[in-house]
């Protein structure tokens, strides 16, 4: 199968070479890799130039955006600019972060899953991060069938059906919900262990703490599901503050009548799906 990769990159001089080397070592090579230099102020652009000269699969695109590293909008806006350089001669498309080391057979395995099951709309492996003892530990804070935003691969048909990626916090949740709305499944492959070189969220702007609640509003979760999801998140993070931040973000978005990311019909499907999962987990 043919595939394209788009990598939004902002100040990744410490990690970018590792990511690009791991792409060059893939047993199934991509047709094109768009490297979107998103307002970097370090040596990132020089590294991109070096690899673009080394291998024609890499294409550089300079993008000027806000210097604030906000989850969701910044990275998706950069991804969408890279997407504009691509045609539609692909079987699946990949949104990748610039601070990863992929196993050599990563995309070969992803390709085989898409080939063997056309119901799969989104596919990916699992993220591992290094602890203080130098051990690579699984970091997967959500359900095991969730694919982390750093390593998402979409079948062409699914990507078109969901309308691409939403430029907002929660984009890597709403994409999976919309995929399921359109009859697709998601698949995580536990044999694909991806090394994440920068701990999740380290570069995020401090104002991002209430965006999760706003995202739940935008996906039409409603108050009760948002409260349950926020409580679960607070328990995992061992921080009651995250609960209050989420709920404040949700209530502020509701008060301001912020724009939704999904239609009423999609929202109803999402709520029903969430309630089904909640009942299953508590044994009802």
KEROLUM-520208 format. One record per residue (C-alpha): x negated, y, z; residue in one letter. Coordinates in nm, 2 decimals, decimal comma, m for minus. Layout:
X | Y | Z | A
...
//
This chain:
0,00 | 0,00 | 0,00 | X
m0,11 | 0,36 | m0,07 | X
m0,11 | 0,61 | 0,21 | X
m0,20 | 0,98 | 0,28 | X
m0,33 | 1,12 | 0,61 | X
m0,29 | 1,47 | 0,74 | X
m0,50 | 1,59 | 1,04 | X
m0,43 | 1,92 | 1,21 | X
m0,76 | 2,04 | 1,36 | X
m0,82 | 2,32 | 1,61 | X
m1,16 | 2,35 | 1,78 | X
m1,25 | 1,98 | 1,76 | X
m1,63 | 2,00 | 1,70 | X
m1,70 | 1,76 | 1,99 | X
m1,48 | 1,48 | 1,85 | X
m1,40 | 1,53 | 1,48 | X
m1,70 | 1,34 | 1,35 | X
m1,59 | 1,03 | 1,54 | X
m1,25 | 1,05 | 1,39 | X
m1,36 | 1,10 | 1,03 | X
m1,63 | 0,82 | 1,06 | X
m1,36 | 0,58 | 1,18 | X
m1,15 | 0,67 | 0,88 | X
m1,44 | 0,61 | 0,64 | X
m1,48 | 0,26 | 0,80 | X
m1,12 | 0,16 | 0,74 | X
m1,07 | m0,18 | 0,57 | X
m0,78 | m0,02 | 0,38 | X
m0,89 | 0,33 | 0,27 | X
m0,65 | 0,62 | 0,23 | X
m0,59 | 0,79 | m0,10 | X
m0,63 | 1,14 | 0,05 | X
m0,70 | 1,29 | 0,39 | X
m0,60 | 1,65 | 0,43 | X
m0,81 | 1,82 | 0,70 | X
m0,62 | 2,13 | 0,81 | X
m0,86 | 2,37 | 0,99 | X
m0,60 | 2,55 | 1,21 | X
m0,77 | 2,87 | 1,32 | X
m1,08 | 2,70 | 1,46 | X
m1,34 | 2,93 | 1,62 | X
m1,61 | 2,67 | 1,68 | X
m1,82 | 2,45 | 1,44 | X
m1,51 | 2,26 | 1,32 | X
m1,50 | 2,41 | 0,97 | X
m1,87 | 2,32 | 0,90 | X
m1,80 | 1,96 | 1,00 | X
m1,50 | 1,95 | 0,77 | X
m1,72 | 2,09 | 0,48 | X
m1,98 | 1,83 | 0,55 | X
m1,74 | 1,54 | 0,52 | X
m1,56 | 1,69 | 0,22 | X
m1,90 | 1,70 | 0,04 | X
m1,98 | 1,34 | 0,16 | X
m1,65 | 1,19 | 0,04 | X
m1,39 | 1,32 | m0,21 | X
m1,11 | 1,16 | m0,01 | X
m1,13 | 1,45 | 0,23 | X
m0,97 | 1,78 | 0,13 | X
m1,00 | 2,10 | 0,34 | X
m0,72 | 2,35 | 0,40 | X
m0,78 | 2,66 | 0,61 | X
m0,48 | 2,77 | 0,81 | X
m0,44 | 3,08 | 1,03 | X
m0,19 | 3,05 | 1,32 | X
m0,16 | 3,15 | 1,68 | X
m0,47 | 3,07 | 1,89 | X
m0,23 | 2,95 | 2,17 | X
m0,23 | 2,57 | 2,19 | X
0,14 | 2,50 | 2,24 | X
0,26 | 2,14 | 2,21 | X
0,48 | 2,08 | 1,91 | X
0,50 | 2,39 | 1,70 | X
0,13 | 2,46 | 1,64 | X
0,04 | 2,11 | 1,54 | X
0,35 | 2,04 | 1,33 | X
0,31 | 2,38 | 1,15 | X
m0,04 | 2,28 | 1,06 | X
0,07 | 1,93 | 0,95 | X
0,34 | 2,08 | 0,73 | X
0,09 | 2,31 | 0,56 | X
m0,13 | 2,01 | 0,48 | X
0,18 | 1,82 | 0,35 | X
0,23 | 2,09 | 0,09 | X
m0,10 | 1,98 | m0,08 | X
0,03 | 1,62 | m0,14 | X
0,24 | 1,46 | m0,40 | X
0,49 | 1,18 | m0,33 | X
0,28 | 0,89 | m0,47 | X
0,24 | 0,72 | m0,14 | X
0,40 | 0,43 | 0,05 | X
0,35 | 0,57 | 0,40 | X
0,21 | 0,90 | 0,54 | X
0,02 | 0,95 | 0,86 | X
0,00 | 1,23 | 1,11 | X
m0,33 | 1,19 | 1,30 | X
m0,51 | 1,38 | 1,57 | X
m0,87 | 1,49 | 1,54 | X
m1,00 | 1,34 | 1,86 | X
m0,96 | 0,96 | 1,80 | X
m1,16 | 0,65 | 1,72 | X
m0,95 | 0,41 | 1,52 | X
m1,02 | 0,03 | 1,50 | X
m1,15 | m0,06 | 1,15 | X
m0,84 | m0,25 | 1,05 | X
m0,60 | 0,01 | 1,18 | X
m0,43 | 0,11 | 0,86 | X
m0,46 | m0,24 | 0,71 | X
m0,24 | m0,37 | 0,99 | X
m0,01 | m0,07 | 0,97 | X
0,03 | m0,13 | 0,60 | X
0,11 | m0,50 | 0,65 | X
0,39 | m0,42 | 0,90 | X
0,55 | m0,18 | 0,65 | X
0,51 | m0,43 | 0,37 | X
0,66 | m0,72 | 0,57 | X
0,96 | m0,54 | 0,72 | X
1,12 | m0,25 | 0,52 | X
1,33 | m0,17 | 0,83 | X
1,03 | m0,03 | 1,00 | X
1,03 | 0,35 | 0,96 | X
0,76 | 0,45 | 1,21 | X
0,46 | 0,24 | 1,31 | X
0,15 | 0,28 | 1,53 | X
m0,09 | 0,14 | 1,78 | X
m0,16 | 0,23 | 2,15 | X
m0,37 | 0,51 | 2,30 | X
m0,65 | 0,43 | 2,54 | X
m0,83 | 0,69 | 2,74 | X
m1,16 | 0,67 | 2,94 | X
m1,13 | 0,69 | 3,32 | X
m1,40 | 0,82 | 3,56 | X
m1,57 | 0,47 | 3,56 | X
m1,61 | 0,48 | 3,18 | X
m1,34 | 0,21 | 3,13 | X
m1,09 | 0,25 | 2,84 | X
m0,74 | 0,23 | 3,00 | X
m0,40 | 0,22 | 2,83 | X
m0,23 | 0,56 | 2,85 | X
0,13 | 0,51 | 2,74 | X
0,36 | 0,72 | 2,96 | X
0,68 | 0,63 | 2,77 | X
0,86 | 0,32 | 2,66 | X
0,64 | 0,06 | 2,48 | X
0,83 | 0,10 | 2,16 | X
0,74 | 0,47 | 2,14 | X
0,45 | 0,57 | 1,91 | X
0,24 | 0,85 | 2,04 | X
0,23 | 1,17 | 1,83 | X
m0,15 | 1,14 | 1,78 | X
m0,12 | 0,82 | 1,56 | X
0,21 | 0,82 | 1,38 | X
0,26 | 0,65 | 1,05 | X
0,59 | 0,69 | 0,86 | X
0,73 | 0,49 | 0,56 | X
0,80 | 0,73 | 0,27 | X
1,18 | 0,66 | 0,28 | X
1,21 | 0,71 | 0,65 | X
1,00 | 1,03 | 0,64 | X
1,24 | 1,17 | 0,38 | X
1,55 | 1,06 | 0,56 | X
1,45 | 1,23 | 0,89 | X
1,36 | 1,55 | 0,71 | X
0,99 | 1,54 | 0,80 | X
0,87 | 1,66 | 1,14 | X
1,04 | 1,93 | 1,35 | X
0,83 | 2,22 | 1,45 | X
0,91 | 2,21 | 1,82 | X
0,82 | 2,04 | 2,15 | X
0,97 | 1,69 | 2,14 | X
0,91 | 1,64 | 1,76 | X
0,75 | 1,30 | 1,84 | X
1,06 | 1,19 | 2,02 | X
1,33 | 1,33 | 1,79 | X
1,16 | 1,17 | 1,49 | X
1,21 | 0,83 | 1,63 | X
1,57 | 0,90 | 1,74 | X
1,65 | 1,02 | 1,39 | X
1,48 | 0,72 | 1,24 | X
1,71 | 0,50 | 1,45 | X
2,01 | 0,71 | 1,35 | X
1,93 | 0,63 | 0,99 | X
1,90 | 0,26 | 1,05 | X
1,52 | 0,23 | 1,08 | X
1,32 | 0,07 | 1,36 | X
0,99 | 0,17 | 1,53 | X
0,71 | m0,07 | 1,57 | X
0,41 | m0,06 | 1,81 | X
0,12 | m0,30 | 1,76 | X
m0,06 | m0,38 | 2,09 | X
m0,36 | m0,52 | 1,90 | X
m0,44 | m0,18 | 1,77 | X
m0,63 | 0,00 | 2,05 | X
m0,71 | 0,36 | 1,96 | X
m0,96 | 0,55 | 2,17 | X
m0,84 | 0,90 | 2,26 | X
m1,14 | 1,11 | 2,33 | X
m0,97 | 1,41 | 2,49 | X
m0,72 | 1,35 | 2,78 | X
m0,36 | 1,43 | 2,68 | X
m0,25 | 1,79 | 2,72 | X
m0,59 | 1,93 | 2,83 | X
m0,58 | 2,21 | 2,57 | X
m0,22 | 2,30 | 2,62 | X
m0,12 | 2,66 | 2,70 | X
0,01 | 2,71 | 3,06 | X
0,35 | 2,83 | 2,93 | X
0,42 | 2,48 | 2,79 | X
0,53 | 2,34 | 3,13 | X
0,90 | 2,41 | 3,07 | X
0,91 | 2,32 | 2,70 | X
0,99 | 1,95 | 2,78 | X
1,33 | 2,05 | 2,93 | X
1,39 | 2,28 | 2,63 | X
1,32 | 1,99 | 2,40 | X
1,58 | 1,78 | 2,58 | X
1,83 | 2,05 | 2,53 | X
1,74 | 2,08 | 2,16 | X
1,80 | 1,70 | 2,12 | X
2,14 | 1,74 | 2,28 | X
2,07 | 1,51 | 2,57 | X
2,32 | 1,70 | 2,79 | X
2,26 | 1,79 | 3,16 | X
2,29 | 1,44 | 3,32 | X
2,06 | 1,26 | 3,08 | X
1,81 | 1,54 | 3,11 | X
1,82 | 1,52 | 3,49 | X
1,77 | 1,14 | 3,48 | X
1,48 | 1,16 | 3,22 | X
1,32 | 1,45 | 3,42 | X
1,34 | 1,26 | 3,75 | X
1,18 | 0,95 | 3,58 | X
0,91 | 1,18 | 3,44 | X
0,85 | 1,34 | 3,79 | X
0,82 | 0,99 | 3,95 | X
0,57 | 0,88 | 3,69 | X
0,37 | 1,20 | 3,73 | X
0,41 | 1,20 | 4,11 | X
0,51 | 1,57 | 4,08 | X
0,85 | 1,71 | 4,18 | X
0,74 | 2,03 | 4,02 | X
0,77 | 1,87 | 3,67 | X
1,13 | 1,79 | 3,75 | X
1,21 | 2,15 | 3,84 | X
1,01 | 2,27 | 3,54 | X
1,21 | 2,05 | 3,31 | X
1,54 | 2,14 | 3,45 | X
1,46 | 2,51 | 3,44 | X
1,35 | 2,48 | 3,08 | X
1,68 | 2,30 | 3,00 | X
1,90 | 2,55 | 3,18 | X
1,72 | 2,85 | 3,03 | X
1,76 | 2,70 | 2,68 | X
2,13 | 2,64 | 2,75 | X
2,18 | 2,99 | 2,89 | X
2,01 | 3,14 | 2,58 | X
2,20 | 2,91 | 2,35 | X
1,88 | 2,81 | 2,18 | X
1,89 | 2,63 | 1,84 | X
1,94 | 2,25 | 1,83 | X
1,71 | 2,02 | 1,64 | X
1,98 | 1,78 | 1,56 | X
2,34 | 1,79 | 1,44 | X
2,64 | 1,71 | 1,66 | X
2,67 | 1,37 | 1,50 | X
2,30 | 1,29 | 1,56 | X
2,33 | 1,43 | 1,91 | X
2,62 | 1,19 | 1,99 | X
2,42 | 0,90 | 1,86 | X
2,12 | 1,00 | 2,07 | X
2,32 | 1,03 | 2,39 | X
2,49 | 0,69 | 2,33 | X
2,14 | 0,54 | 2,26 | X
2,00 | 0,70 | 2,58 | X
2,30 | 0,57 | 2,79 | X
2,26 | 0,22 | 2,64 | X
1,89 | 0,22 | 2,74 | X
1,97 | 0,36 | 3,09 | X
2,23 | 0,09 | 3,15 | X
2,00 | m0,18 | 3,02 | X
1,72 | m0,08 | 3,26 | X
1,94 | m0,07 | 3,57 | X
2,11 | m0,40 | 3,47 | X
2,46 | m0,28 | 3,40 | X
//
